[in-house]
Amino acid sequence: MLNRLWFGFFLVATIAGLASWLVGGHADVWAAMVESLFSMAALSVKIMLLLFGTLALWLGFLKIAERAGLVDALSRVLGPLFRRLMPEVPTGHPAIGLISLNFAANVLGLDNAATPIGLRAMHELQTLNPSEDTASNAQILFLVMNASSLTLLPVTIFVYRMQQGASDPTLVFLPILLATSASSLAGLLSVAFMQRLRLWDPVVLAWLGGGALLLGAFMAVLASLSAAALSSLSSLLGNLALFAIIMAFLAAGMWRKVPIYETFIEGAKDGFEVAKSLLPYLVAMLCAVGVLRASGALDFALDGIRHLVHAAGLDTRFVDALPTALVKPLSGSAARAMMIETMRHDGVNSFPALLAATMQGSTETTFYVLAVYFGAVGIRRARHAVGCALIADLAGVLASIAVCYWFFG
């Protein structure tokens, strides 16, 4: 799939370049496309320098949290909920701890670090699967919740915004929080419908009802604020939550007499290993998207969509962020490249760039996650996993558009 997608980017760029040259008379389009290749390759390296540090930093802190017992505590807290959502997983099974750790990494926005943990969790769930090639209910729920991208602290999004010169990288904290909540809720409800899960169970109702009440109360407070106040609050809460989590991890480590410095170094080494594997993918996709933009193909497609949206009497500012949403289910690296290109083209604090960042933080690479997680354990029949995951993606995109018009419109 990724082979066809990547080749398709270059093929479309070539056709658009030929049309621009032969029909439009713009012979300089080829120079622009070649220049874009090299500039995007250079940009990939600059971005990776920040990602090396970011992943090393957060995996170091996550290792401290794991050694301090915070992950085990999270497993015990979530255990009653998982027993009802995944009734075929026995109490105390290793999969519960790994799923909790995977969720913790996703919550912190460390999607690349969450993947290896998620693969271990999927292998543990496979040991309980009565069918070798058909996804179990527990595996489907775990995959869809990953695909719904529950992200409370989108650290990597902050890094990309900072690299592109944003004066306040955490400005999108609250929009992503609201959009990813909508995505996760849609994913859970769709799976619950297909698997006939008893969501009216008192424990499940307590979790979902409590979360809904907190989110509703929070949104009611936000509704009373002006746009400027919303932006300021998003910045404050983003930075405050980030630092509070760091201090909580360190304090727990000291309380449990964990050698926090040595543990941090151990986790940071894992982060370095995860980060260095990302550079080839980033170069490949950023260069492909850069050529697509330089050829005029991307602008031509967006102009067509913009014309249709305008004819329907709707505001068209969201159109420039759509490339990120359209390719996200297929490839995270391609969506990341689209988001960065939108930041470069429109400005890092423009409405399309803020919306693209929100979409990137609230949706997931559905088909990539499906291929990697199910492929790792030999699952060939996904059952209702794809449909439920795409419902979560759609909810995330629509919520991102609505929330960004609320915050930045």
N, C-alpha and C positions, 0 to 999 in steps of 0.2 A: 504493500500500500504506500509506504513512504517512498519507495523507489519511483512509483508512478507519479506521486505528488511532486517530488523534487524535479523529475524530468519535465513534468507538466509546466512548472514555473518557468523553466528555461525555454521550453517550446513556445509557450504563449508569449514570452518576452521577445523571442526571435520573430514570430509572426507580426507582433506589434511594431517591432523595429523596422521590419521590411515595409510595412504599411506607412510608417512615419517617413521613411526615406523615399519610397517610390511614389506615394500618393501625396504626402505632405511636403516633400522636398527638403526634409530635415536630415541632411547627411551626417550631421554631428551627433545623431542619436547613438551611433556605434561607439564613438569616443566616450559619451556619457555612460553607456552601459559598461564599458571596460573600466572606466574610472570608478564606477560604483562597486565593481568586484573588489578592487584593491582597498578602497576606503572602508568597505564593510568588513573585510578581513582584518584590517587594523582595528576597527571598532570592536570586533569580537575579542581581541586580546585585551583591550582596555577594560571591557566588561568583566572578563574572566579574572583580572587582577582583584577586582572588588569581590567577586563571587568566591575566590579562594579564601579570602579573609572571612567573609560572612559565614560560609559553611563550616569552616574550621572553628570559628567563634561559637556558633550555636550548637554544633555537635559536641563541642567541649562542655558547654553548660548542660546539654542533655545527658551526657555521660555522668555528670555529677548528680543530676536528678535521679538517674537510674540507680546509682550506687547508694544514694541516700534513702532509697526505698519509696520515693515519690511515685514511681511507675507502679510498684506493687500496691501502694495505697490507692492509686487511681483504679487499678484492676478490681480491688475489693469494693470500691464505691460503685463502679460500673457493673460489677458482677450480677447483682439482681436484675438489672435492666437487660443485660445480654442473655441471661437465662430465659427471659421471656421472648426476646427478639430472635434468639438462636437456640431454640429448645433442644436441638439435637447435640449441642456442645455441652459436655458434662461440666459440672461445677469444679473449678480448680484446674481445668485443662490448660496446657501451655498456650494454646491459641488465644485465650482471653488476655493474657499479659502482653503478648505480641501485638494483638489488635489495639490494646490500650496505648502501647508505645507508638504504634503507627499513627494513631489518632493524635497523639501528643505532637509528633513531628509535623503532621499536617496542620494542626492548629497553629503552630509556630511558623507556618509558611515554608517549611523545609521539605518541599515536595520531592526533591532529588534524594534527600536523606531518608525520606519515608518509604521509598520504593524497596530498598533491600529488606527493611523490616517487614513491609507488607508481604514480600515474597515468602519470608519465613513463616508468617502467619498463614498464608494460603497453603503452604506445605503441611502445616499442622492440621488445618481444616480438611485437607485431602485425606489424612489418615482416618478421618471419621466418615468419609464419603463412601456410601455403598456402591456407587458406580464410578469406574475409573475415568470415563470420558464425558460424563454429564455433570454439569455444575449442580452442587447441592444448594438447598435454600440458604444455608449459612454463608456459603461462598458468594452467592449472588448478592445477599445483603451487604457483605463486607465490600465487595467490588463496587456496588452502587454508592455506598457511603464514601468510598474513596473518590469515585467519579463525581460526586456532588461537591467535592472540594470544600469541606468545612474548614475555613481558614480564619482564625481570629486575629492573628498577627502576621500579615503578609510581608515578612522580612525581605524576601527576594524582590518583591515589587518595590519596596522602599529603596533597595539598592539600585535597581534600574533607574528609578526616578532621580536618585542622587547622582548617578553617573551622567545623566543627561542634563544636569545643572539645576535641578529643582531646589529652590531655596527652602522648601518645607516638604521633604520626601513623604512624610506621614499624612499628608492632606487627604489621602484616599482611605484612611483607616476606617472611618465609620461607614462610608458607602460600601466598601467591601464586606464589612461585618454584616450589614443588612442584606446585601445581595446573596452572600454565601449562606446565610440563614434560610432564605427563601429556597435556594437550590437544594440544600440538605433536607429541608422539610418535604419538598416535592419528591425527592428521591426516596425518602423513607415511606411516605404515604403510598407511592406507587408500588413499592415492594410489598408493603403491608397488604395492599389490595390483592395483589397477585398471589401472595402466600397465605392470605386469610389469617394474618397475625392478629392476636387479640389486643388491639391498642386500647381497649377499654379496661384492661387489667389495671388495678390500683397503682402498681409500681410504675407502669408505663405512663399512665395518666399523670402521675405525680411529676415524672421527668418532663414529659411533653407539655403538660399544662403549666408547670412551673416555668419552663423555658419560654412558653408563649406569653405568659403574664409578664415576665420580666422584660421580654422584647417589646410587648405592647406598651408597657409603662414607659420604657425607654423612648420609644417612638413618639409617645404622647408628649414627653418632655421636649424632644427634638422639634416637634411640630410648632412649639411655641417660640422657637428661636428664629432669628433672621439668618439670611444666607451667610453673612460675615461671621455671625456667632457660631453657626454650624461648622464653618471651616476652622475657626479657632478651637472649638471643642474637639473636633476630629484630631487636630494636631496635638493638643494637650493630652487627650486620652491615649493616643497612639504611643507617644513617647513615655508617658507615665506607666502604661501597661507593660511596655517593653522593659523598662528598667526595674519595675516591681517584680517581674518574673525572674530576672537575673538575680536580684537580691534574695528572692524566696529560695531559689536553687542553692545559692551559696550558704544561706543561713541553715537550710536543711542539711547540707553537707557538713557544716561545722558541728551542728547538733548531734549528728550521727557519727562524728569523728572520722569522716571520710577525708583522705589526703587530697583536698580539693585541687591543689595545683597540679599534682601528678596525674590526677584523674582527668582534669581539663586537657592536659597535654595529650593524654591517650585518646580522648574523644576528638581533639583537634586534628590529630594525625588521620583519623578516619575521615574527617571532613575534607582534608587535603586530597585523599584518595578518591573520594566521590567527585570533588570539583574538577580534578584534572581530566576526568573522563568526559566532561561536558564540552570541552573546547572544540573538538572536531564537529560535533552536532551544531554548535552555535555558529561556527564559520560557514558550514554548509548551508544552513537555512538563512542566515543573514545575507549572504552573498546572493542567494537565489531571489530573495525578496527585494534586495537592492536593485538587481537587474530588472526585475518586474516593474518596479517603480520608475527606473530610468527609461525604460522602453515606452512608457506612457500607457501600458496595458492596464495597470491598476487604476490610474486616474480615469481612463475610459470607462471601465466597469463601474466605478463609483459614481461617475457622472450619469450613467444610465439609471442606476438605482435612485440617485438623488432626484432625477427627473420624475420618476414614478411616484416617489414619496411626496414631492412638491405638488404633483397633479392630484394627489389624494388630499391635499390641504393640510399636510402635516409639516412640522419643523424638520429640517433636513440636517441639522448639525450632527446627529448621531450616526449618519451614514459613513463618515470618514473613519469611525471606529469599528465598522462591521467586519473588515478583513480579519481582525483578531478573533472575533466570535465565530466566523465561518470556518476557519482552519483549526480552531482549538480542539474540536472533537477528534481531529485526525492526527495532529502533531503539536506537542507542547513547544518544541523548538521553533516550529514555523509560526505559531501564535506569538511566541516571545519576540521573534524577529519582526512580525507585523506591528506589535505594540511599540517596539523601539523605533521602528521606521516612522510610525505615526508621531511619536514624540519628536523625532528629528525634523519631520516635514512640517508639522503644525505648531510645534512649540510644546515643551514639557508640561506647561500649565494651561494649555488650551483645553476646551471642552472635549474634543475628540480624544486627546491624549489621556485626560483624566478618566473618560469613559472606557477607553481601551484597557487602562490599568485596572479598572474595577472589574471589567469582564474577565481579564486574565486571572484575577484573584478569586473570582467566584465561580468559575467553571473549570472543567478538567478535560484531559485528553482521553475521551471515552474509548476510542478504538485502540489507542496505544495501551492504556491500562488493561483493556480486555485481552489484547494479544499477549502482553507480558505476563500478567497475573495468571490467566488461564493456561497460556502456553507453557508456563513453567511447571505445571502439574499435569499436563497432558489433557486438559479439558477441551473437547471439540464441540460439544453441544451446550451453548450458553443459555438456552431457554429464554426467560424474559429479562435477562440482564441488560441487553442492549437497549430495549425499549424503555426500561425504567431509568437507565443512565441518561438517555437522550432527553427524557422528560425533565430530569434534574438540570441538564445543560440549558434547555430552553427556558426554564424558570429562572435560572441564574442570569441569562442574557436579558430577558424582559425586566427582571428586577433591577439589574444594573442600569438600564436605560432610564427607568422610572426614578431610581434613587439619585442618579447623577443630575437629572433635570431638577429634582428637588433641592439638591445641595448646591449645584453650580449653574443652574439654568438662569 
